Amino acid sequence: MPGYTTRELTVCLGGHDYRIRALSDLQQFADPHLHADRIGISSAQWSLFGQVWPAGCVLAEAMCTHDIVGKRILELGCGLGLSSLVLQQRRADITASDHHPLAESFLRHNTAQNELLAITYRDLRWEVPDATLGRFDLIIGSDILYESGHADLLAAMVLRHALPDAEVLITDPGRGNSTPFTRALAEQGYTVVELRSRFDARDIAPFRGRLLSYRRGAVMADGIPTRQH
């Protein structure tokens, strides 16, 4: 590829092998038209979208069995699209989103080489309201509380795009930014269920990583999702 190199990986999720094109390493960078520069993606951050991260694998594994029947689902910061691929494999109503200049092309390639139908993709800036996106039953994301300011931006996204009866599912490797996000969603009427998770083989209990499920409305009853379809 012009300006950067890639590698092909096989990732097993839910007993199914997914073929994934990823960037070769974290040193890859190419922005000949200054697209990333104009939208504020630095050279240090540029390659992050193109890696298979533990938090992404944890979320994708969760999507292998999560209740999806009748739900409209939005993935934020999809990167290479692991979770969206799993959901498309399960024939879910999934919209993938990101704001990296190459995310759509990598998602399209990975979808095709896994012989799946095209996944709806949206170039989505969290700080810019998009009235055309609509609302969702389930909003998911992996390691999207990457910086301290992301909690407020993500909470505003949820406010704009979650249905009254909704779930927000986030995998977080323990960067310390989930507390303000949890507080913001509590103000929107969500209750959180936290599951500590091993994000790689070296993790030792109590794990820093966690799967955070925020639920509101008809999906809640004593902490159990009960939405009827």
Residue pairs with C-beta under 8 A, 6 or more apart in sequence:
1 30
2 30
2 32
3 29
3 30
3 31
3 32
4 23
4 24
4 28
4 29
4 30
4 47
5 23
5 24
5 28
6 21
6 22
6 23
6 24
6 50
7 21
7 22
7 23
7 24
8 19
8 20
8 21
8 22
9 19
9 20
9 21
9 22
9 52
10 17
10 18
10 19
10 20
11 17
11 18
11 20
11 52
11 57
11 60
11 82
12 18
13 57
13 60
13 61
13 64
13 82
13 86
14 61
14 64
14 65
14 86
16 64
16 86
16 89
18 82
18 85
18 86
18 110
18 114
19 110
19 113
19 114
20 52
20 80
20 82
20 110
21 80
21 106
21 109
21 110
21 113
22 50
22 51
22 52
22 80
22 106
23 47
23 50
23 51
25 47
26 47
26 48
26 51
27 47
28 46
28 47
28 50
29 43
29 46
29 47
30 46
31 37
31 41
31 43
31 46
31 101
35 101
36 42
36 46
36 100
36 101
39 99
39 101
39 125
41 99
41 100
41 101
46 100
48 79
49 77
49 79
49 80
49 98
49 100
49 102
49 103
49 106
50 79
50 80
50 102
50 106
51 79
51 80
52 80
52 82
53 79
53 142
53 143
54 173
54 199
54 200
54 209
55 142
55 143
55 171
55 172
55 173
55 199
55 209
56 79
56 80
56 82
56 83
56 142
56 143
56 171
57 82
58 142
58 171
58 197
58 199
58 209
58 211
59 82
59 83
59 140
59 141
59 142
59 169
59 171
59 211
60 82
60 83
60 85
60 86
60 142
62 169
62 171
62 211
63 83
63 86
63 87
63 90
63 140
64 86
64 90
66 138
66 169
67 225
67 227
68 87
68 90
68 92
68 93
68 138
69 229
70 137
70 229
71 92
71 93
71 136
71 137
71 138
71 227
71 229
72 93
72 95
72 134
72 135
72 136
72 137
72 138
72 163
73 87
73 92
73 93
73 94
73 95
73 136
73 137
73 138
73 139
73 140
74 94
74 95
74 97
74 133
74 136
74 138
74 139
74 140
74 161
75 81
75 83
75 84
75 87
75 94
75 95
75 96
75 97
75 139
75 140
75 141
76 97
76 98
76 124
76 126
76 139
76 140
76 141
76 144
76 154
76 157
77 97
77 98
77 141
77 142
77 143
77 144
78 84
78 96
78 97
78 98
78 103
78 107
78 121
79 98
79 100
79 103
79 106
79 142
80 106
80 107
80 110
81 96
81 103
81 106
81 107
81 110
81 111
81 119
83 140
83 142
84 94
84 96
84 107
84 119
85 110
85 111
85 114
85 116
85 119
87 94
88 94
88 111
88 116
88 117
88 119
89 114
89 116
94 119
94 120
95 119
95 120
95 121
95 122
95 133
95 136
96 107
96 119
96 120
96 121
96 122
97 121
97 122
97 123
97 124
98 104
98 107
98 121
98 123
98 124
99 123
99 124
99 125
99 126
103 121
104 121
104 123
107 119
107 121
108 118
108 121
111 117
111 118
111 119
122 130
122 133
124 130
124 133
126 150
126 153
126 154
126 156
126 157
127 153
129 160
133 160
133 161
134 161
135 161
135 162
135 163
135 166
136 161
136 162
136 163
136 166
137 163
137 165
137 166
137 167
137 227
138 166
138 167
138 168
138 169
139 157
139 158
139 161
139 162
139 166
139 167
139 168
139 169
140 168
140 169
140 170
141 154
141 169
141 170
141 171
142 170
142 171
143 171
143 172
143 173
143 175
144 150
144 154
144 170
145 151
145 154
145 170
145 172
145 175
145 177
145 178
145 181
146 175
146 177
147 177
148 177
148 180
150 177
150 181
151 177
151 178
151 180
151 181
151 184
152 180
152 184
154 181
155 181
155 184
155 185
155 188
158 166
158 168
158 185
158 188
159 188
162 168
162 188
162 216
163 217
164 216
164 217
165 216
165 217
165 218
165 219
165 227
166 215
166 216
166 217
166 219
167 213
167 214
167 215
167 216
167 219
167 225
168 185
168 190
168 212
168 213
168 214
168 215
169 211
169 212
169 213
169 214
170 178
170 181
170 211
170 212
170 214
171 197
171 199
171 209
171 210
171 211
171 212
172 178
172 209
172 210
172 212
173 199
173 208
173 209
174 207
174 208
174 209
174 210
178 210
178 212
182 192
182 212
182 214
185 192
185 214
186 192
188 216
189 216
189 217
190 214
190 215
190 216
191 214
191 215
191 216
191 220
191 223
192 212
192 213
192 214
193 212
193 213
193 215
193 223
194 210
194 211
194 212
194 213
195 210
195 211
195 212
195 213
196 205
196 206
196 207
196 209
196 210
197 207
197 209
197 210
197 211
198 205
198 207
198 209
199 207
199 208
199 209
203 209
215 223
215 225
218 226
218 227
218 228
219 225
219 226
219 227
220 226
